[in-house]
Amino acid sequence: MSGLLVADTDLVIDFLRGRGTGAELLPTWLRARRLRLSVVTLFELRCGQDWTRRGHGIDALFLNGPLLLDRKAALRAGAIEAQLRSAGTPIGVADTLQAGICRALGLPLATRNRDHFTRVEGLELVDLSAEGASPS
């Protein structure tokens, strides 16, 4: 895959902690200028303990600016949330917003949380093993 991709917060946390799948893959994606992060990831990182210890490093990941939750993404996320609620399989607001941004922009999502995101119809997920991640 040569195009842009969105990394979910779980992989960014791996990268910041220096271990796990995200620590393996994010440097490659950064060097190849493929990596994009959303405002949802920025929000989740700011809420977490990593911000206090690694705030400046986190800021550096967003130098190109985060992918925004614009009108199109918000409406897409709302439709996803309605569909998942109707099916009795909601995935949480943050994950729904992340999926809405990806769907609105037509970008694939890289995440270890496949259980949640496979529920979102039409969302392309990055095959982490094909990207070079070690099997977990």
PyRosetta script that sets phi, psi and omega in degrees:
from pyrosetta import init, pose_from_sequence

init()
pose = pose_from_sequence("MSGLLVADTDLVIDFLRGRGTGAELLPTWLRARRLRLSVVTLFELRCGQDWTRRGHGIDALFLNGPLLLDRKAALRAGAIEAQLRSAGTPIGVADTLQAGICRALGLPLATRNRDHFTRVEGLELVDLSAEGASPS")
pose.set_psi(1, 132.0)
pose.set_omega(1, -177.2)
pose.set_phi(2, -114.4)
pose.set_psi(2, -7.8)
pose.set_omega(2, -175.8)
pose.set_phi(3, -86.4)
pose.set_psi(3, -179.7)
pose.set_omega(3, 177.8)
pose.set_phi(4, -67.2)
pose.set_psi(4, 155.1)
pose.set_omega(4, 173.8)
pose.set_phi(5, -145.9)
pose.set_psi(5, 158.6)
pose.set_omega(5, 178.4)
pose.set_phi(6, -107.2)
pose.set_psi(6, 127.0)
pose.set_omega(6, 176.2)
pose.set_phi(7, -93.4)
pose.set_psi(7, 132.2)
pose.set_omega(7, 176.6)
pose.set_phi(8, -74.4)
pose.set_psi(8, 163.1)
pose.set_omega(8, -175.6)
pose.set_phi(9, -58.5)
pose.set_psi(9, -34.9)
pose.set_omega(9, -178.3)
pose.set_phi(10, -58.7)
pose.set_psi(10, -39.4)
pose.set_omega(10, -179.9)
pose.set_phi(11, -73.3)
pose.set_psi(11, -34.3)
pose.set_omega(11, 177.5)
pose.set_phi(12, -66.5)
pose.set_psi(12, -40.1)
pose.set_omega(12, 177.2)
pose.set_phi(13, -62.5)
pose.set_psi(13, -43.2)
pose.set_omega(13, 174.7)
pose.set_phi(14, -53.5)
pose.set_psi(14, -49.2)
pose.set_omega(14, -178.2)
pose.set_phi(15, -58.9)
pose.set_psi(15, -46.9)
pose.set_omega(15, -178.5)
pose.set_phi(16, -64.8)
pose.set_psi(16, -31.8)
pose.set_omega(16, -179.6)
pose.set_phi(17, -88.3)
pose.set_psi(17, -9.4)
pose.set_omega(17, 176.3)
pose.set_phi(18, 75.6)
pose.set_psi(18, 24.1)
pose.set_omega(18, 178.4)
pose.set_phi(19, -153.1)
pose.set_psi(19, 153.8)
pose.set_omega(19, 177.9)
pose.set_phi(20, 95.5)
pose.set_psi(20, -178.1)
pose.set_omega(20, -175.1)
pose.set_phi(21, -57.5)
pose.set_psi(21, -44.2)
pose.set_omega(21, -179.8)
pose.set_phi(22, -63.6)
pose.set_psi(22, -35.4)
pose.set_omega(22, 177.7)
pose.set_phi(23, -65.8)
pose.set_psi(23, -29.5)
pose.set_omega(23, 177.6)
pose.set_phi(24, -76.9)
pose.set_psi(24, -43.2)
pose.set_omega(24, -168.7)
pose.set_phi(25, -92.9)
pose.set_psi(25, -37.8)
pose.set_omega(25, -174.3)
pose.set_phi(26, -59.5)
pose.set_psi(26, -40.2)
pose.set_omega(26, 177.8)
pose.set_phi(27, -58.3)
pose.set_psi(27, -40.3)
pose.set_omega(27, 178.5)
pose.set_phi(28, -63.9)
pose.set_psi(28, -45.7)
pose.set_omega(28, -180.0)
pose.set_phi(29, -65.3)
pose.set_psi(29, -37.3)
pose.set_omega(29, 177.8)
pose.set_phi(30, -64.4)
pose.set_psi(30, -46.5)
pose.set_omega(30, 179.8)
pose.set_phi(31, -61.6)
pose.set_psi(31, -37.0)
pose.set_omega(31, -179.3)
pose.set_phi(32, -82.9)
pose.set_psi(32, -0.9)
pose.set_omega(32, -178.8)
pose.set_phi(33, 57.5)
pose.set_psi(33, 37.0)
pose.set_omega(33, 179.5)
pose.set_phi(34, -97.9)
pose.set_psi(34, -21.6)
pose.set_omega(34, -168.8)
pose.set_phi(35, -79.6)
pose.set_psi(35, 132.1)
pose.set_omega(35, 170.0)
pose.set_phi(36, -130.4)
pose.set_psi(36, 148.3)
pose.set_omega(36, 178.7)
pose.set_phi(37, -128.0)
pose.set_psi(37, 150.3)
pose.set_omega(37, -176.1)
pose.set_phi(38, -102.3)
pose.set_psi(38, 168.3)
pose.set_omega(38, 174.5)
pose.set_phi(39, -62.1)
pose.set_psi(39, -26.1)
pose.set_omega(39, 177.8)
pose.set_phi(40, -64.6)
pose.set_psi(40, -44.5)
pose.set_omega(40, 177.7)
pose.set_phi(41, -64.4)
pose.set_psi(41, -42.0)
pose.set_omega(41, 177.0)
pose.set_phi(42, -58.6)
pose.set_psi(42, -45.2)
pose.set_omega(42, 177.4)
pose.set_phi(43, -59.6)
pose.set_psi(43, -50.0)
pose.set_omega(43, -177.3)
pose.set_phi(44, -64.6)
pose.set_psi(44, -38.6)
pose.set_omega(44, 178.1)
pose.set_phi(45, -67.0)
pose.set_psi(45, -38.9)
pose.set_omega(45, 179.5)
pose.set_phi(46, -65.3)
pose.set_psi(46, -32.0)
pose.set_omega(46, 178.5)
pose.set_phi(47, -72.4)
pose.set_psi(47, -24.7)
pose.set_omega(47, -172.4)
pose.set_phi(48, -88.2)
pose.set_psi(48, 169.3)
pose.set_omega(48, -179.2)
pose.set_phi(49, -68.4)
pose.set_psi(49, -25.2)
pose.set_omega(49, -178.1)
pose.set_phi(50, -61.3)
pose.set_psi(50, -26.7)
pose.set_omega(50, -176.4)
pose.set_phi(51, -61.0)
pose.set_psi(51, -43.7)
pose.set_omega(51, -177.9)
pose.set_phi(52, -60.6)
pose.set_psi(52, -42.4)
pose.set_omega(52, -177.0)
pose.set_phi(53, -84.1)
pose.set_psi(53, -28.7)
pose.set_omega(53, -169.7)
pose.set_phi(54, -130.7)
pose.set_psi(54, 23.4)
pose.set_omega(54, -175.3)
pose.set_phi(55, -52.9)
pose.set_psi(55, -44.0)
pose.set_omega(55, -178.9)
pose.set_phi(56, -66.6)
pose.set_psi(56, -38.7)
pose.set_omega(56, 176.8)
pose.set_phi(57, -65.4)
pose.set_psi(57, -36.4)
pose.set_omega(57, 177.9)
pose.set_phi(58, -66.5)
pose.set_psi(58, -44.6)
pose.set_omega(58, 178.7)
pose.set_phi(59, -56.0)
pose.set_psi(59, -38.3)
pose.set_omega(59, -178.6)
pose.set_phi(60, -62.7)
pose.set_psi(60, -29.9)
pose.set_omega(60, 179.0)
pose.set_phi(61, -69.2)
pose.set_psi(61, -19.4)
pose.set_omega(61, -175.8)
pose.set_phi(62, -107.3)
pose.set_psi(62, 22.7)
pose.set_omega(62, -177.9)
pose.set_phi(63, -58.8)
pose.set_psi(63, -33.0)
pose.set_omega(63, 177.7)
pose.set_phi(64, -81.2)
pose.set_psi(64, 0.2)
pose.set_omega(64, -176.9)
pose.set_phi(65, 84.6)
pose.set_psi(65, 144.7)
pose.set_omega(65, 179.8)
pose.set_phi(66, -77.0)
pose.set_psi(66, 156.4)
pose.set_omega(66, 170.9)
pose.set_phi(67, -70.0)
pose.set_psi(67, 131.2)
pose.set_omega(67, -171.8)
pose.set_phi(68, -93.9)
pose.set_psi(68, 156.6)
pose.set_omega(68, 172.2)
pose.set_phi(69, -90.7)
pose.set_psi(69, 86.2)
pose.set_omega(69, 179.4)
pose.set_phi(70, -88.8)
pose.set_psi(70, -174.9)
pose.set_omega(70, -177.2)
pose.set_phi(71, -57.9)
pose.set_psi(71, -47.3)
pose.set_omega(71, -178.5)
pose.set_phi(72, -60.9)
pose.set_psi(72, -44.9)
pose.set_omega(72, -179.6)
pose.set_phi(73, -67.6)
pose.set_psi(73, -38.8)
pose.set_omega(73, 179.6)
pose.set_phi(74, -64.5)
pose.set_psi(74, -43.0)
pose.set_omega(74, 178.4)
pose.set_phi(75, -66.4)
pose.set_psi(75, -38.9)
pose.set_omega(75, 177.7)
pose.set_phi(76, -63.6)
pose.set_psi(76, -44.7)
pose.set_omega(76, 179.1)
pose.set_phi(77, -62.8)
pose.set_psi(77, -40.3)
pose.set_omega(77, 177.8)
pose.set_phi(78, -61.6)
pose.set_psi(78, -41.1)
pose.set_omega(78, 177.5)
pose.set_phi(79, -65.4)
pose.set_psi(79, -40.0)
pose.set_omega(79, 177.7)
pose.set_phi(80, -62.7)
pose.set_psi(80, -46.8)
pose.set_omega(80, -179.6)
pose.set_phi(81, -60.6)
pose.set_psi(81, -44.1)
pose.set_omega(81, 179.4)
pose.set_phi(82, -61.1)
pose.set_psi(82, -43.9)
pose.set_omega(82, -179.9)
pose.set_phi(83, -64.5)
pose.set_psi(83, -44.7)
pose.set_omega(83, -178.8)
pose.set_phi(84, -68.0)
pose.set_psi(84, -39.0)
pose.set_omega(84, 176.7)
pose.set_phi(85, -62.9)
pose.set_psi(85, -43.6)
pose.set_omega(85, 179.8)
pose.set_phi(86, -59.7)
pose.set_psi(86, -36.2)
pose.set_omega(86, 179.5)
pose.set_phi(87, -83.3)
pose.set_psi(87, -5.8)
pose.set_omega(87, -178.5)
pose.set_phi(88, 73.7)
pose.set_psi(88, 25.6)
pose.set_omega(88, -176.9)
pose.set_phi(89, -131.4)
pose.set_psi(89, 49.2)
pose.set_omega(89, -179.6)
pose.set_phi(90, -63.4)
pose.set_psi(90, 155.5)
pose.set_omega(90, -177.2)
pose.set_phi(91, -118.4)
pose.set_psi(91, 3.7)
pose.set_omega(91, -178.7)
pose.set_phi(92, 98.8)
pose.set_psi(92, 148.0)
pose.set_omega(92, -174.0)
pose.set_phi(93, -62.0)
pose.set_psi(93, -45.9)
pose.set_omega(93, -177.5)
pose.set_phi(94, -60.3)
pose.set_psi(94, -45.8)
pose.set_omega(94, 179.8)
pose.set_phi(95, -66.5)
pose.set_psi(95, -35.6)
pose.set_omega(95, 177.8)
pose.set_phi(96, -65.8)
pose.set_psi(96, -42.1)
pose.set_omega(96, 177.2)
pose.set_phi(97, -64.1)
pose.set_psi(97, -41.3)
pose.set_omega(97, 177.7)
pose.set_phi(98, -59.1)
pose.set_psi(98, -46.1)
pose.set_omega(98, 179.4)
pose.set_phi(99, -63.9)
pose.set_psi(99, -39.8)
pose.set_omega(99, 179.2)
pose.set_phi(100, -62.5)
pose.set_psi(100, -41.1)
pose.set_omega(100, 177.5)
pose.set_phi(101, -63.4)
pose.set_psi(101, -46.9)
pose.set_omega(101, -179.7)
pose.set_phi(102, -62.2)
pose.set_psi(102, -45.1)
pose.set_omega(102, -179.8)
pose.set_phi(103, -64.5)
pose.set_psi(103, -42.1)
pose.set_omega(103, -178.7)
pose.set_phi(104, -63.9)
pose.set_psi(104, -34.0)
pose.set_omega(104, -178.3)
pose.set_phi(105, -94.1)
pose.set_psi(105, -7.8)
pose.set_omega(105, -178.7)
pose.set_phi(106, 69.1)
pose.set_psi(106, 31.2)
pose.set_omega(106, -179.4)
pose.set_phi(107, -107.9)
pose.set_psi(107, 143.6)
pose.set_omega(107, 177.2)
pose.set_phi(108, -76.1)
pose.set_psi(108, 154.2)
pose.set_omega(108, 179.4)
pose.set_phi(109, -108.8)
pose.set_psi(109, 129.5)
pose.set_omega(109, 174.0)
pose.set_phi(110, -99.2)
pose.set_psi(110, 120.9)
pose.set_omega(110, -177.1)
pose.set_phi(111, -156.7)
pose.set_psi(111, 154.0)
pose.set_omega(111, 169.8)
pose.set_phi(112, -89.0)
pose.set_psi(112, -13.2)
pose.set_omega(112, -175.4)
pose.set_phi(113, -87.5)
pose.set_psi(113, 59.4)
pose.set_omega(113, -177.5)
pose.set_phi(114, -67.0)
pose.set_psi(114, -28.4)
pose.set_omega(114, -179.3)
pose.set_phi(115, -56.5)
pose.set_psi(115, -44.8)
pose.set_omega(115, 178.2)
pose.set_phi(116, -72.2)
pose.set_psi(116, -51.2)
pose.set_omega(116, -167.5)
pose.set_phi(117, -77.1)
pose.set_psi(117, -18.9)
pose.set_omega(117, 174.7)
pose.set_phi(118, -69.5)
pose.set_psi(118, -14.1)
pose.set_omega(118, 177.3)
pose.set_phi(119, -75.4)
pose.set_psi(119, -15.7)
pose.set_omega(119, -175.6)
pose.set_phi(120, -89.7)
pose.set_psi(120, 110.4)
pose.set_omega(120, -178.8)
pose.set_phi(121, -61.2)
pose.set_psi(121, 130.3)
pose.set_omega(121, 175.5)
pose.set_phi(122, 82.8)
pose.set_psi(122, -1.0)
pose.set_omega(122, 179.0)
pose.set_phi(123, -84.6)
pose.set_psi(123, 121.6)
pose.set_omega(123, 178.0)
pose.set_phi(124, -82.3)
pose.set_psi(124, 127.7)
pose.set_omega(124, 177.4)
pose.set_phi(125, -107.5)
pose.set_psi(125, 140.2)
pose.set_omega(125, 178.9)
pose.set_phi(126, -76.0)
pose.set_psi(126, 132.9)
pose.set_omega(126, 174.7)
pose.set_phi(127, -79.0)
pose.set_psi(127, 102.5)
pose.set_omega(127, -174.3)
pose.set_phi(128, -63.9)
pose.set_psi(128, -33.6)
pose.set_omega(128, 179.1)
pose.set_phi(129, -68.2)
pose.set_psi(129, -36.0)
pose.set_omega(129, 177.7)
pose.set_phi(130, -69.1)
pose.set_psi(130, -23.9)
pose.set_omega(130, 178.7)
pose.set_phi(131, -82.3)
pose.set_psi(131, -6.9)
pose.set_omega(131, 177.1)
pose.set_phi(132, 109.1)
pose.set_psi(132, 8.9)
pose.set_omega(132, 178.8)
pose.set_phi(133, -75.2)
pose.set_psi(133, 145.6)
pose.set_omega(133, 175.0)
pose.set_phi(134, -69.5)
pose.set_psi(134, 145.2)
pose.set_omega(134, 176.5)
pose.set_phi(135, -63.5)
pose.set_psi(135, 141.5)
pose.set_omega(135, 179.7)
pose.set_phi(136, -103.9)
pose.dump_pdb("model.pdb")
